[in-house]
Amino acid sequence: MQNQNMLVQLIPFVVIFAIFYLLIIMPARKKQKQHQSMISSLRGGERIITAGGIYGTVSRVMDDRFEIQVDGNTKLQITKSSIATVMEMGGDKNK
């Protein structure tokens, strides 16, 4: 009898966790996997936008960062996680 009461009391917590997992954790994991695949597929010459809003062209790919050319001779080194979007020639590729 007490075991059944305990199970009945645990059901709301299990349901709340399941809803939390479906609405928050799964979409976050999917978005993180898409971002990782986008970063791993970057090569030199592609136009990008950083998380800080800087537009540039990837000029060199290193193990832990990218070197981007933003204007003329101006080059910046940024971390791989700083890439927000890869652009196509005509506009946005990944929003």
N, C-alpha and C positions, 0 to 999 in steps of 0.2 A: 504494500500500500504506500509506504513512504518512498519507495523507488519510483513509483508512477508519479507521485506528486513532484518529485525532484525533476523528472524528465519533462513534465508539463511546464514547470517553471523555466527550464532551459530553452524551450522552443522559441520564445520571443527573441532571445539573444542570438540563436542560430539564424533566425530569419533576418534579423538586423544585420548580422555579419554578411550573410549572403547578398543582401541588397547593397551593402557598402562595397562588397567585392565587385559586383556586376556593374555598379554605376561609377565607381571611382578607380579601383585598382586595375581592372582589365583595360579600360581606355587609355590609362596612363602608360601601361606596359606597351600597348600597341603603338602609341605615339613615340615612345622612346625607341622601339625597334625600328620604326620608319626613319627617325632622325639618325640613328646609327648607320643604317644602310645608305642614307643620303650622304653622310660624311665619308663613309668608306669608299663610295663610288666617285668622289671628287677627284678630278685630274687638273692639270695646269690648263689655263686658258678659259676656264668657266667663270661666269659672272655670278657673284654671290652678294648677299646682304648679311651683315653681322647682326648679332642680338642688340648691339648698340646703335644700329641704323646706318652703318658705314657701308657704302657700295664699293665694290672692288672686283678685281680679276685675280684669280688664283695664279700665282707665278711659280710657286714651288711648294711641293708637298713634303713635309718632314714627318718623323715618327709621331711627335706629340703636338705639332702645330702646323699652320699654313703660313706662307708668306703671300700677302696680297698686294697688288699694285693698285693704288687708289687714284693717282694722278701723275702723269709724266714719269718722273724719277722717284716719286714718293712710294715707299714700300713699308708695309707694316707686317709684323709677325703676330698672329693671333692663335689662341688655343682652338683645338678642333671643336670643342663644345660651344664656341662662340658663333658658329655658323647658324644662322636662322633660316635662310632661304637660298636656294639655287635658282637662278633666273635663266630663262631661255632667251633667245635673241629678240623675240617679239614682246616678251613680258614675263610674268611670274610663272614659275613652274610648280613649286611646292608652297602652298599657303598654310 
